[in-house]
Amino acid sequence: MSALFAVVRSHAESVLPLRIFFSVCLVAVVLAGLYVFKNRKKLFSRDPHVTADHYGARNLRLGQVILVWILAIDLLVMMLWRL
């Protein structure tokens, strides 16, 4: 177990690169969410080639994308907060 801790010399050495990495990821996820919100009509509109594409199915797809986006934001904010 002591060999495992010997690899990391100091927690302070790794904090800044991790904060930079998670900040860049957070900005990318926020921008991706804004892109999806801006183009939601094009991305989640009715497809005439799909017979079972109705209002409920489209809203369910949009809800799933929003849920994954919220969870990604939550994960990245918590990682930045804990460092």
C-alpha positions as a Markdown table, in Angstrom:
| # | Residue | x | y | z |
|---|---|---|---|---|
| 1 | Met | 0.0 | 0.0 | 0.0 |
| 2 | Ser | 2.8 | 2.4 | 0.7 |
| 3 | Ala | 4.2 | 1.8 | -2.8 |
| 4 | Leu | 0.9 | 3.1 | -4.2 |
| 5 | Phe | 1.1 | 6.3 | -2.2 |
| 6 | Ala | 4.8 | 6.8 | -3.2 |
| 7 | Val | 3.7 | 7.4 | -6.8 |
| 8 | Val | 1.8 | 10.6 | -5.9 |
| 9 | Arg | 4.3 | 12.9 | -4.2 |
| 10 | Ser | 1.9 | 15.7 | -3.4 |
| 11 | His | -1.8 | 16.3 | -3.9 |
| 12 | Ala | -1.0 | 20.0 | -4.7 |
| 13 | Glu | 1.0 | 19.0 | -7.8 |
| 14 | Ser | -2.0 | 17.4 | -9.5 |
| 15 | Val | -4.7 | 19.9 | -8.5 |
| 16 | Leu | -4.0 | 22.6 | -11.1 |
| 17 | Pro | -3.9 | 20.3 | -14.2 |
| 18 | Leu | -7.1 | 18.5 | -13.0 |
| 19 | Arg | -8.9 | 21.8 | -12.5 |
| 20 | Ile | -7.8 | 22.9 | -16.0 |
| 21 | Phe | -8.9 | 19.6 | -17.5 |
| 22 | Phe | -12.3 | 19.6 | -15.8 |
| 23 | Ser | -12.9 | 23.3 | -16.6 |
| 24 | Val | -12.3 | 22.7 | -20.3 |
| 25 | Cys | -14.6 | 19.7 | -20.2 |
| 26 | Leu | -17.3 | 21.8 | -18.4 |
| 27 | Val | -17.1 | 24.5 | -21.0 |
| 28 | Ala | -17.3 | 22.0 | -23.8 |
| 29 | Val | -20.4 | 20.3 | -22.2 |
| 30 | Val | -22.1 | 23.7 | -21.7 |
| 31 | Leu | -21.4 | 24.7 | -25.3 |
| 32 | Ala | -22.8 | 21.3 | -26.5 |
| 33 | Gly | -25.9 | 21.9 | -24.4 |
| 34 | Leu | -26.4 | 25.3 | -25.9 |
| 35 | Tyr | -25.9 | 23.9 | -29.4 |
| 36 | Val | -28.6 | 21.2 | -28.7 |
| 37 | Phe | -30.9 | 23.8 | -27.3 |
| 38 | Lys | -30.4 | 26.2 | -30.2 |
| 39 | Asn | -31.0 | 23.4 | -32.8 |
| 40 | Arg | -33.6 | 21.3 | -30.9 |
| 41 | Lys | -36.3 | 21.9 | -33.6 |
| 42 | Lys | -34.0 | 20.5 | -36.3 |
| 43 | Leu | -32.7 | 17.7 | -34.1 |
| 44 | Phe | -36.0 | 16.5 | -32.5 |
| 45 | Ser | -38.6 | 17.4 | -35.1 |
| 46 | Arg | -40.9 | 15.0 | -36.9 |
| 47 | Asp | -39.3 | 12.5 | -39.3 |
| 48 | Pro | -41.7 | 11.6 | -42.1 |
| 49 | His | -39.9 | 8.3 | -42.9 |
| 50 | Val | -40.5 | 6.9 | -39.4 |
| 51 | Thr | -44.1 | 5.7 | -38.8 |
| 52 | Ala | -43.9 | 5.6 | -35.0 |
| 53 | Asp | -42.5 | 9.0 | -34.7 |
| 54 | His | -45.1 | 10.9 | -32.6 |
| 55 | Tyr | -45.1 | 13.7 | -30.2 |
| 56 | Gly | -44.4 | 11.6 | -27.1 |
| 57 | Ala | -41.5 | 9.8 | -28.7 |
| 58 | Arg | -39.8 | 13.0 | -29.7 |
| 59 | Asn | -40.3 | 14.5 | -26.2 |
| 60 | Leu | -38.9 | 11.3 | -24.6 |
| 61 | Arg | -35.7 | 11.6 | -26.8 |
| 62 | Leu | -35.3 | 15.2 | -25.9 |
| 63 | Gly | -35.8 | 14.4 | -22.2 |
| 64 | Gln | -33.1 | 11.7 | -22.3 |
| 65 | Val | -30.6 | 14.1 | -23.9 |
| 66 | Ile | -31.4 | 16.8 | -21.3 |
| 67 | Leu | -31.0 | 14.3 | -18.5 |
| 68 | Val | -27.6 | 13.1 | -19.7 |
| 69 | Trp | -26.5 | 16.8 | -20.2 |
| 70 | Ile | -27.6 | 17.6 | -16.6 |
| 71 | Leu | -25.8 | 14.6 | -15.2 |
| 72 | Ala | -22.6 | 15.6 | -17.1 |
| 73 | Ile | -22.8 | 19.1 | -15.8 |
| 74 | Asp | -23.3 | 17.8 | -12.2 |
| 75 | Leu | -20.4 | 15.4 | -12.5 |
| 76 | Leu | -18.0 | 18.1 | -13.8 |
| 77 | Val | -19.1 | 20.7 | -11.2 |
| 78 | Met | -18.7 | 18.2 | -8.4 |
| 79 | Met | -15.2 | 17.3 | -9.6 |
| 80 | Leu | -14.2 | 21.0 | -9.7 |
| 81 | Trp | -15.7 | 21.6 | -6.3 |
| 82 | Arg | -14.0 | 18.6 | -4.6 |
| 83 | Leu | -10.5 | 19.5 | -5.9 |
